[in-house]
Amino acid sequence: MGKILQQIEKIQGILVTMDKRFDSMDGRINTVERSINQIMDFLKEHMLMRQEAYEIFVTKDEAKVMKDELLTAIDGNTKKVNDFDAELAAGRSHRLRLEGRVDKIEKKMGIASA
């Protein structure tokens, strides 16, 4: 019976040692789990979900349409600038003709121009 008690005490010692090791492993697992949870929380706060990313990014077709619309707008504005320049030149020419006529009238009437 003494031998059996010694073996039981030895087994109990082994079990106590195993309990300590398992407790230590539990602590490490809990630390890893907390770290993973922190990473997951960070990702939830800072990362976009796939659907949100698709909503933000433009497809190639949408980019082509946007490019075409932009080029059309630029062409329209360029035409307006060219038309304005032509109208400005025509207005300048018209003004010069009128000034010439006024000068002739002033000369005929003997009025000195300023």
N, CA, C and O of each residue as an XYZ file, in Angstrom:
456
protein
N       0.817     -1.174      0.000
C       0.000      0.000      0.000
C       0.871      1.251      0.000
O       0.472      2.263     -0.577
N       2.000      1.221      0.601
C       2.912      2.346      0.646
C       3.412      2.707     -0.736
O       3.587      3.876     -1.078
N       3.642      1.642     -1.536
C       4.092      1.869     -2.892
C       3.009      2.545     -3.721
O       3.296      3.431     -4.526
N       1.807      2.140     -3.528
C       0.672      2.705     -4.263
C       0.504      4.169     -3.883
O       0.251      5.013     -4.742
N       0.645      4.468     -2.599
C       0.529      5.864     -2.167
C       1.639      6.713     -2.762
O       1.411      7.859     -3.151
N       2.845      6.151     -2.833
C       3.945      6.883     -3.448
C       3.655      7.164     -4.925
O       3.903      8.262     -5.421
N       3.131      6.162     -5.608
C       2.808      6.340     -7.028
C       1.681      7.364     -7.213
O       1.699      8.164     -8.148
N       0.702      7.322     -6.305
C      -0.398      8.291     -6.374
C       0.145      9.698     -6.135
O      -0.240     10.638     -6.830
N       1.047      9.846     -5.144
C       1.636     11.159     -4.874
C       2.471     11.632     -6.063
O       2.469     12.815     -6.403
N       3.185     10.692     -6.692
C       3.985     11.026     -7.866
C       3.070     11.488     -9.000
O       3.356     12.476     -9.677
N       1.978     10.770     -9.196
C       1.006     11.143    -10.244
C       0.397     12.505     -9.928
O       0.221     13.338    -10.817
N       0.075     12.725     -8.639
C      -0.483     14.025     -8.251
C       0.522     15.141     -8.522
O       0.129     16.220     -8.967
N       1.799     14.909     -8.267
C       2.854     15.890     -8.552
C       2.926     16.187    -10.045
O       3.055     17.337    -10.465
N       2.838     15.115    -10.837
C       2.850     15.294    -12.302
C       1.629     16.099    -12.736
O       1.729     16.987    -13.583
N       0.467     15.777    -12.146
C      -0.763     16.495    -12.494
C      -0.667     17.967    -12.108
O      -1.126     18.830    -12.857
N      -0.076     18.267    -10.947
C       0.101     19.660    -10.520
C       1.007     20.383    -11.507
O       0.719     21.512    -11.904
N       2.109     19.731    -11.906
C       3.027     20.322    -12.885
C       2.305     20.566    -14.208
O       2.471     21.619    -14.824
N       1.502     19.591    -14.643
C       0.751     19.738    -15.898
C      -0.259     20.873    -15.789
O      -0.446     21.635    -16.738
N      -0.917     20.987    -14.621
C      -1.863     22.089    -14.406
C      -1.164     23.436    -14.540
O      -1.692     24.357    -15.162
N       0.039     23.548    -13.947
C       0.788     24.803    -14.042
C       1.131     25.108    -15.499
O       1.012     26.248    -15.948
N       1.560     24.075    -16.237
C       1.901     24.276    -17.649
C       0.661     24.686    -18.449
O       0.729     25.585    -19.287
N      -0.464     24.027    -18.188
C      -1.701     24.382    -18.901
C      -2.147     25.803    -18.552
O      -2.619     26.541    -19.417
N      -1.994     26.182    -17.273
C      -2.331     27.556    -16.878
C      -1.453     28.557    -17.623
O      -1.922     29.598    -18.083
N      -0.160     28.217    -17.732
C       0.763     29.079    -18.461
C       0.358     29.165    -19.934
O       0.380     30.244    -20.526
N      -0.011     28.031    -20.519
C      -0.453     28.011    -21.921
C      -1.743     28.809    -22.086
O      -1.912     29.532    -23.069
N      -2.652     28.676    -21.120
C      -3.898     29.453    -21.172
C      -3.601     30.945    -21.171
O      -4.222     31.712    -21.907
N      -2.642     31.353    -20.333
C      -2.262     32.765    -20.281
C      -1.728     33.244    -21.623
O      -2.085     34.324    -22.093
N      -0.861     32.427    -22.243
C      -0.316     32.803    -23.552
C      -1.403     32.827    -24.618
O      -1.428     33.719    -25.466
N      -2.292     31.857    -24.576
C      -3.398     31.822    -25.547
C      -4.291     33.041    -25.370
O      -4.728     33.642    -26.351
N      -4.563     33.407    -24.119
C      -5.378     34.603    -23.859
C      -4.695     35.861    -24.388
O      -5.352     36.746    -24.935
N      -3.364     35.939    -24.222
C      -2.609     37.087    -24.733
C      -2.710     37.154    -26.255
O      -2.938     38.223    -26.822
N      -2.539     36.010    -26.912
C      -2.644     35.959    -28.376
C      -4.058     36.326    -28.811
O      -4.244     37.061    -29.781
N      -5.047     35.816    -28.096
C      -6.442     36.113    -28.435
C      -6.733     37.616    -28.300
O      -7.414     38.201    -29.143
N      -6.212     38.232    -27.233
C      -6.395     39.684    -27.064
C      -5.731     40.447    -28.209
O      -6.288     41.410    -28.735
N      -4.533     40.000    -28.585
C      -3.829     40.658    -29.694
C      -4.622     40.528    -30.989
O      -4.748     41.494    -31.742
N      -5.149     39.351    -31.246
C      -5.960     39.137    -32.455
C      -7.204     40.010    -32.411
O      -7.582     40.603    -33.421
N      -7.842     40.095    -31.254
C      -9.031     40.949    -31.127
C      -8.692     42.419    -31.374
O      -9.462     43.140    -32.008
N      -7.534     42.861    -30.869
C      -7.116     44.244    -31.112
C      -6.880     44.485    -32.601
O      -7.265     45.521    -33.142
N      -6.243     43.515    -33.254
C      -6.008     43.642    -34.697
C      -7.332     43.682    -35.446
O      -7.513     44.496    -36.352
N      -8.250     42.812    -35.071
C      -9.559     42.777    -35.741
C     -10.316     44.085    -35.520
O     -10.944     44.600    -36.445
N     -10.262     44.623    -34.312
C     -10.921     45.908    -34.043
C     -10.311     47.018    -34.895
O     -11.025     47.851    -35.452
N      -8.979     47.018    -34.988
C      -8.303     48.020    -35.816
C      -8.744     47.894    -37.265
O      -9.065     48.887    -37.917
N      -8.758     46.660    -37.763
C      -9.154     46.445    -39.159
C     -10.596     46.869    -39.398
O     -10.912     47.445    -40.439
N     -11.466     46.588    -38.443
C     -12.865     46.991    -38.599
C     -12.987     48.504    -38.685
O     -13.806     49.023    -39.444
N     -12.177     49.211    -37.910
C     -12.248     50.673    -37.892
C     -11.597     51.307    -39.111
O     -12.076     52.326    -39.608
N     -10.509     50.716    -39.596
C      -9.698     51.405    -40.592
C      -9.738     50.812    -41.999
O      -9.303     51.465    -42.947
N     -10.224     49.649    -42.149
C     -10.222     49.030    -43.475
C     -11.598     49.147    -44.110
O     -12.621     49.180    -43.426
N     -11.597     49.207    -45.428
C     -12.851     49.249    -46.161
C     -13.316     47.830    -46.433
O     -12.515     46.917    -46.638
N     -14.582     47.675    -46.430
C     -15.125     46.394    -46.836
C     -15.065     46.319    -48.359
O     -14.994     47.348    -49.030
N     -15.091     45.133    -48.890
C     -14.967     44.946    -50.334
C     -16.036     45.722    -51.093
O     -15.729     46.368    -52.094
N     -17.266     45.672    -50.643
C     -18.345     46.379    -51.339
C     -18.111     47.882    -51.316
O     -18.340     48.558    -52.319
N     -17.657     48.413    -50.182
C     -17.374     49.844    -50.100
C     -16.273     50.220    -51.078
O     -16.323     51.281    -51.699
N     -15.277     49.349    -51.215
C     -14.191     49.620    -52.159
C     -14.729     49.652    -53.583
O     -14.339     50.512    -54.372
N     -15.618     48.727    -53.920
C     -16.198     48.730    -55.265
C     -17.010     49.992    -55.503
O     -17.049     50.506    -56.621
N     -17.657     50.493    -54.462
C     -18.455     51.705    -54.624
C     -17.568     52.928    -54.808
O     -17.967     53.885    -55.470
N     -16.374     52.908    -54.231
C     -15.475     54.055    -54.324
C     -14.743     54.067    -55.664
O     -14.651     55.109    -56.313
N     -14.226     52.922    -56.076
C     -13.431     52.878    -57.295
C     -14.319     52.909    -58.525
O     -15.443     52.406    -58.520
N     -13.793     53.505    -59.565
C     -14.531     53.669    -60.809
C     -14.146     52.531    -61.747
O     -12.981     52.139    -61.816
N     -15.131     52.005    -62.465
C     -14.829     50.963    -63.440
C     -14.216     51.602    -64.673
O     -14.265     52.821    -64.838
N     -13.637     50.776    -65.543
C     -13.028     51.292    -66.770
C     -14.067     51.983    -67.641
O     -13.798     53.033    -68.225
N     -15.257     51.391    -67.728
C     -16.313     51.997    -68.546
C     -16.718     53.356    -67.990
O     -16.900     54.313    -68.742
N     -16.860     53.437    -66.666
C     -17.219     54.715    -66.049
C     -16.116     55.748    -66.266
O     -16.395     56.922    -66.511
N     -14.865     55.304    -66.176
C     -13.741     56.220    -66.397
C     -13.738     56.722    -67.832
O     -13.449     57.893    -68.080
N     -14.062     55.832    -68.792
C     -14.112     56.242    -70.199
C     -15.214     57.268    -70.412
O     -15.014     58.262    -71.111
N     -16.376     57.034    -69.813
C     -17.484     57.987    -69.938
C     -17.089     59.328    -69.329
O     -17.337     60.381    -69.917
N     -16.470     59.286    -68.145
C     -16.050     60.527    -67.489
C     -15.009     61.260    -68.336
O     -15.039     62.486    -68.441
N     -14.089     60.502    -68.938
C     -13.066     61.100    -69.789
C     -13.718     61.764    -70.999
O     -13.381     62.893    -71.354
N     -14.659     61.048    -71.631
C     -15.353     61.611    -72.793
C     -16.105     62.883    -72.422
O     -16.063     63.869    -73.157
N     -16.792     62.861    -71.284
C     -17.531     64.051    -70.842
C     -16.583     65.214    -70.568
O     -16.880     66.360    -70.906
N     -15.442     64.911    -69.953
C     -14.456     65.951    -69.659
C     -13.894     66.541    -70.948
O     -13.776     67.760    -71.077
N     -13.545     65.675    -71.905
C     -13.017     66.165    -73.180
C     -14.056     66.986    -73.928
O     -13.719     67.994    -74.550
N     -15.315     66.566    -73.875
C     -16.389     67.328    -74.517
C     -16.516     68.703    -73.877
O     -16.668     69.706    -74.575
N     -16.455     68.751    -72.558
C     -16.542     70.035    -71.849
C     -15.354     70.926    -72.208
O     -15.517     72.128    -72.416
N     -14.166     70.339    -72.280
C     -12.973     71.117    -72.643
C     -13.105     71.645    -74.066
O     -12.799     72.808    -74.330
N     -13.562     70.785    -74.989
C     -13.757     71.226    -76.376
C     -14.765     72.362    -76.447
O     -14.561     73.333    -77.175
N     -15.856     72.241    -75.689
C     -16.875     73.292    -75.671
C     -16.310     74.608    -75.169
O     -16.571     75.666    -75.741
N     -15.534     74.534    -74.098
C     -14.933     75.762    -73.554
C     -13.899     76.345    -74.508
O     -13.792     77.565    -74.634
N     -13.141     75.492    -75.178
C     -12.162     75.968    -76.161
C     -12.869     76.686    -77.297
O     -12.417     77.739    -77.748
N     -13.985     76.118    -77.766
C     -14.762     76.762    -78.835
C     -15.295     78.111    -78.363
O     -15.272     79.086    -79.113
N     -15.774     78.168    -77.126
C     -16.271     79.444    -76.597
C     -15.162     80.493    -76.553
O     -15.397     81.658    -76.875
N     -13.961     80.085    -76.159
C     -12.830     81.020    -76.120
C     -12.504     81.495    -77.528
O     -12.282     82.686    -77.750
N     -12.475     80.565    -78.483
C     -12.191     80.943    -79.872
C     -13.262     81.880    -80.414
O     -12.950     82.864    -81.084
N     -14.540     81.572    -80.120
C     -15.637     82.446    -80.560
C     -15.499     83.828    -79.933
O     -15.706     84.841    -80.601
N     -15.153     83.869    -78.661
C     -14.980     85.149    -77.980
C     -13.848     85.948    -78.615
O     -13.972     87.153    -78.833
N     -12.732     85.259    -78.913
C     -11.609     85.943    -79.568
C     -12.027     86.503    -80.923
O     -11.661     87.625    -81.274
N     -12.798     85.719    -81.687
C     -13.258     86.185    -83.001
C     -14.184     87.388    -82.843
O     -14.065     88.366    -83.581
N     -15.110     87.317    -81.877
C     -16.022     88.442    -81.637
C     -15.252     89.669    -81.160
O     -15.577     90.793    -81.541
N     -14.251     89.462    -80.341
C     -13.431     90.565    -79.855
C     -12.688     91.230    -81.015
O     -12.622     92.456    -81.098
N     -12.129     90.411    -81.909
C     -11.428     90.956    -83.080
C     -12.402     91.705    -83.983
O     -12.082     92.777    -84.495
N     -13.599     91.133    -84.177
C     -14.603     91.805    -85.009
C     -15.023     93.118    -84.362
O     -15.167     94.127    -85.052
N     -15.220     93.118    -83.056
C     -15.594     94.339    -82.337
C     -14.499     95.385    -82.429
O     -14.773     96.573    -82.599
N     -13.262     94.940    -82.315
C     -12.125     95.859    -82.415
C     -12.078     96.481    -83.817
O     -11.867     97.685    -83.967
N     -12.277     95.643    -84.834
C     -12.278     96.131    -86.218
C     -13.417     97.124    -86.441
O     -13.232     98.165    -87.071
N     -14.586     96.791    -85.922
C     -15.752     97.670    -86.056
C     -15.489     99.016    -85.366
O     -15.811    100.074    -85.907
N     -14.910     98.962    -84.187
C     -14.587    100.181    -83.444
C     -13.596    101.034    -84.224
O     -13.748    102.253    -84.310
N     -12.574    100.384    -84.797
C     -11.581    101.135    -85.575
C     -12.219    101.804    -86.798
O     -11.884    102.941    -87.131
N     -13.145    101.091    -87.469
C     -13.851    101.674    -88.612
C     -14.664    102.875    -88.173
O     -14.650    103.918    -88.827
N     -15.386    102.724    -87.044
C     -16.200    103.837    -86.549
C     -15.321    105.021    -86.147
O     -15.668    106.170    -86.416
N     -14.197    104.748    -85.511
C     -13.286    105.830    -85.135
C     -12.768    106.547    -86.386
O     -12.621    107.769    -86.393
N     -12.492    105.776    -87.439
C     -12.053    106.385    -88.699
C     -13.121    107.284    -89.286
O     -12.821    108.373    -89.776
N     -14.366    106.838    -89.240
C     -15.471    107.643    -89.756
C     -15.650    108.913    -88.923
O     -15.874    110.000    -89.454
N     -15.545    108.742    -87.591
C     -15.673    109.903    -86.707
C     -14.553    110.898    -87.009
O     -14.787    112.106    -87.043
N     -13.337    110.392    -87.228
C     -12.213    111.278    -87.560
C     -12.507    112.059    -88.846
O     -12.241    113.259    -88.912
N     -13.053    111.391    -89.863
C     -13.390    112.068    -91.123
C     -14.440    113.149    -90.890
O     -14.338    114.258    -91.414
N     -15.460    112.802    -90.084
C     -16.527    113.775    -89.803
C     -15.950    114.963    -89.052
O     -16.282    116.109    -89.356
N     -15.085    114.702    -88.068
C     -14.469    115.787    -87.297
C     -13.641    116.692    -88.207
O     -13.660    117.914    -88.057
N     -12.913    116.092    -89.152
C     -12.101    116.895    -90.070
C     -12.991    117.775    -90.945
O     -12.690    118.949    -91.162
N     -14.089    117.202    -91.446
C     -14.994    117.967    -92.305
C     -15.653    119.100    -91.534
O     -15.903    120.175    -92.079
N     -15.936    118.843    -90.240
C     -16.611    119.859    -89.431
C     -15.609    120.806    -88.765
O     -16.000    121.816    -88.180
N     -14.317    120.477    -88.857
C     -13.304    121.319    -88.252
C     -13.211    121.172    -86.747
O     -12.767    122.090    -86.057
N     -13.619    120.042    -86.242
C     -13.557    119.787    -84.798
C     -12.242    119.064    -84.509
O     -11.902    118.085    -85.173
N     -11.523    119.551    -83.530
C     -10.254    118.908    -83.164
C     -10.539    117.697    -82.285
O     -11.325    117.786    -81.341
N      -9.905    116.566    -82.588
C     -10.100    115.368    -81.756
C      -9.105    115.364    -80.610
O      -8.006    115.906    -80.728
N      -9.487    114.762    -79.520
C      -8.666    114.801    -78.313
C      -7.586    113.805    -78.341
O      -6.806    113.713    -77.393
